[in-house]
Each structure stands twice: as C-alpha cells, then as structure tokens.
C-alpha cells in the first residue's frame, strides 16, 4: 500500500479515537517512504494520546529536522515535554514554534502554563501579564481536547537491540550503549532537562530507539556523546549531586546524596 493511502487510513483511525492503530499506520507510512515531516508530526500526536511522551518528543524532533518551520511539530514537542515536566525544554520549543505561527492562541496559552510551572519549580510567583483575549480556532480546540484526559497504555517491555550499562561519578553519569560498528552519522542523541533520546538507524537494519525519562535532572548543554567502534558513550552532566541508583525515573527510589569524605583526626596520648 502506498504511503499516501496509509496516511489517509491513519488519519481516519485517529479521528475514530483508535490512536494505537493510527500510530501503527503512520509507522507503516514512514517505512513505505518517503518519510515526511507531516508523518512524524502526526505520529507524535498519536503518541501523545497514548501517553508515549518520550516517543512523541522524538517524532517531533524528527519532524523539525525535516522541516524547521513546521509550527505544529514545535507545539507537539512542547505539549509532550509539559507532560514529562520538562518545562524549560517545552518553553524553548513553544517560543520557537510561536515565531512560525503568528497569532496562534494555543502557543500563548501553553507558554503561560509553562511559565507558571517553571515559577512553581523555582518557588517564585509568576509575573502576571495582561493580554487581550484571543479567539480559539477549531484546530486549537481539537489539539487541546486531544491532549487532555490521556490514559497511558502500558505495553510489555521488549528485548532491546543493544545492551547498555552506566556508572556514576561525582559530576556525571556515563552511559554506554554496546552498538558495534555503527556509523556516526546513523546516531542521533538529544538531551532534555530529565530526558534522553537515542536513535540508531542503520540502513537495512531494524532501528533502535532508547528514550528514558532519567533518574534525575541533567544539564543538557554540558552533556555530550561519542560514537566509537564498539560502543556509543554518552556523558550526562548531573544537575544535582545525587547518586543514580537506576537510569530510568520509573519506580525511582529516593535519591542518595553524594558522600563527602571527612578527614579523621587521631589524638595521640602520651
């Protein structure tokens, strides 16, 4: 079946509230090619409805890579990041997206909510701004309605294509993905405040995607990665001096503070 036919069926499934089928059909359309920014942006929306927020961010990023002016991709990235409590990342996406969608009230409202969340995190009262009311569009109502009352779908975990491991240092977490012989241009790594997205897409092979919500917050601009002959090494700069007992936020136990060695003074008695 042609990609255009699969896309049409995916849209029908989405409007029928069958979001799982919609996501699957969008995936088939992407695989059939050519993979367009619209396909990735629309699959991101289906992922949002399914509660797959990290996957939604990855798809939105891919759509933005293919079309840097696609405002709906920025909006959906912002919406997914809001659900992940990645407020600074959401704000950056929404601000950039709003520059390509002048007068779109959805960006105005979500940016306001985002700024309130950031202020709450900083324990500061948000600055009140008086703005003229903007009429909601039909697309606005559809997108906002689609993002509310979402119930995540829990699926059994599948065996990953590549094994990974990590270790702590005082200032960073070093993650190793044991992907041997992977070309550097087939690896894409994105960093968020508390999110990591790793995509390895080698032509002719099954793609690998690893998108955990991290144990604790990181400093994205200080994070880096290196593709070596036997592995991909990712260095996550810690925002907090805590020991990560696991990589993923799911089921996270209480963070353990870093231990600081205190010198012991021995008194000699004569």
N, C-alpha and C positions, 0 to 999 in steps of 0.2 A: 504494500500500500504506500502511496506517495506521502511525503511529509506533510503536504498541504491538507490531504484528507485526514491524516492522523491529528493534525492541529485542530481541524474543524470538529472532529469527534471529541477531542479533549475539551474544547470549549463547551460543547453540549453537556458533557459529563459534569463539568464544573457548575454550569447553570442548574443542573439537576441535583446539585449538592453531593455528587459522588466524587469527592476530592481525591480519594485513593486511585480511582480509575483515571481521573484527569491527569494526575501526576505520572502515572504509568504510560498513558498515551503521549504526553509531552516528551517523556523519555524516549519512546519509540520514534517520535518525530525528529528528535535531536539526533538519534542514531542513524536515521534514514538520510539525514542531511539535505540541504546544508543547515547547520546549526545556527540559528539567528538569535539576535538579542531578544526579540519578542518571545521566542520559545523559552528561553531561560528565565525571563522576567515573569512569564505567565506560570511556569512551573514553580517559581518562587512563591507566587500567590497560593498555589495549591498546597505547597509545603507549609505555609503559614496556617492555612485552615486545618491541616493535620497536626499542627503543633511541632513540626520538624523545623525549628527556627534556625539551627545552625546550617541545615541544608538550604534553607531559604536565603540566608546570607551568602552562601557560596554561589548559588544560582544568580542572585542579584549582582554579585561581583563579576561573574562571567558576562552578564548582560551589559554591565557598564564597560567592561573591557572591549566588547564588540561594538558598543555604541555609547561613547562617553557623554552624550547629551540626552539620553533616554531618562526623562524625569521619573517615570513610574518605577524604574529599577532602583533609583535612589530612595524613592518613597517606601518601597517594599523592603529594602535593606534597613531603612530607619525603623520601620514597623517591627521587623524581626529582632533587631538589636534592642528595641524597647522591651520586648518580651523576655530577652535574655539579660535585661538590666545592664546592657552595655550602652549607657546613656551618652557618654562622650562620643562614642563611635556613631551612635544614632544621630546625634546633633550634627556632626560633620557631614554625614550623608544627606540629611534633610536640608541643611543650609546650601549645599552644593546643588541638590536637586531642585530646590526652590528657585535657583537662578535660571533654570531652564523651563520653569513653569510659572511665569509671572501671573499673579492673581489667583493661583490655585489655593483655595482656603484650607485644603487638607494639610498642606505643609505648615501653614500658620498655626493651626490648632495642635498638630503633633509636636511642633517645635516648642510651643508654650508648655505643653505637658512635659516634654523632655527637660526643659529648663527648670521646671518645678521639681522634678525628680533629682536633678543634679544639685539643686539648692538643698533639698532634704538630706541628700548624702553628705553635703558639706555642713549640715546643721545650720543653714542660713535661710532666712526668709527670702523668697523670690521677689524681685523687683516688679511691682505692678505696672503694667503698661495699658494705657487707654487706647483701644483700637476701634476703628469703625467696623461694624458688623459686615460680614461678607456672606452672601447667599451661597448655600451649599449646592453643588452641582449633582446631577444624577450619578455620575461616576464616583463622586465623593461619598454619597450615601451608600453605594454598593460596596466600595472598598472598606469603609468604616464598619459596616454591618458584617462584612465577611471576616473581619479580624476580631470581633467580639465573641465571647462565649465559646471559644475554641476548646475542644476537649482533645488532648493529645492521644494519639493512637500508639499503644505500646506493642512493639514487634519483638520477637525473639532475636537475640544477637546472632549475627552470622560470623563465621571464622574469617578474620582479616587476611588479606592477601600477603601483607608483610608483617612480620613480628616487630614490636617496638619495646623499648625499655627506657628508664630515666633514672637520674640521680640528682641529689641536691648538693648545692654549695651554699655558702652564706649569702650570696647575692643573686644566684640564678639557678634555674633548673635546666639540666641538659637532657634533651630527649633525642634518642637515636631510633630511627626507622631503618630496619635492615633491608634496604632495597638495593640489590646488587646490579651494577651495570646499567643504571638508569641515566639517560642523558639529562644534563642540567636544564635544558630548555623544555623538558617534559614535566618539570616540578614547579608547582606554584604554592607558595606559603603566604598566608595572610594572618596578621596578628590583630586582635582586638583587646579591649580592657581586661576581659576574662574569657577570651575565646581564641581558639586556634583553628585554622582551616588549612589542611594539607591535601593537595590534589596531585596525583601522579598519573599522567595519561600518556602511555607509550603506544604509538600506532600499532594496531594489530593485537593488542593485549587488553584484558579487562581493566578498566580504570580503577584506581584506588583513591578513596576519599576518607580522610580522618578528620573529624570536626568536633572535638570535645569542648564542653564548657569546662574551663580549667578550675583546679582546686582553689586557687586564689588569684588575685589580680596581678597583672604584669604591666610593664612599661613598654608599649608597642614600639616606640621609636628606638629603644635600646635593644630590641630583640633582633636576632639575625639567624641565618641558616647557611649551611654549606653542603653541596652535593659532592660526595666522594665516590670512589669506585665501588665501594662495598656498602655504603650507607648514606642516609641523609641525616646530618647532625643539626639539631635546632636548639638554639640557646635562648631561653625565656628569662628576661630580666625581671626579678621579683619586685613588686611594688611594696610588699610588706615582708618584714624579717620573720618569716614563719617557715617551719619545715613542712614540706608537702608529703603527706603520708600516702597519697594517691595522686594520679594525674588528673582524674576526672572529678568534677564537682558532685556528681551523683552519689548519694549516700555518704557525703563528706563528713568525717568525724571532726571534732573540734581541732582547730589548727594548733600546732605545737609551737611555742615560742622558741627561737634560737637560743641555745645555751651559750652563755658567755663565761669563759673560764676566768676564775678569780684566783690570783696567786695566794698560796697558803704560806703564812709566816710562822716558822717554828722558833720557839723560845728555848734557848739553851740554858739549862740550870747548872750552876757551879756547885 
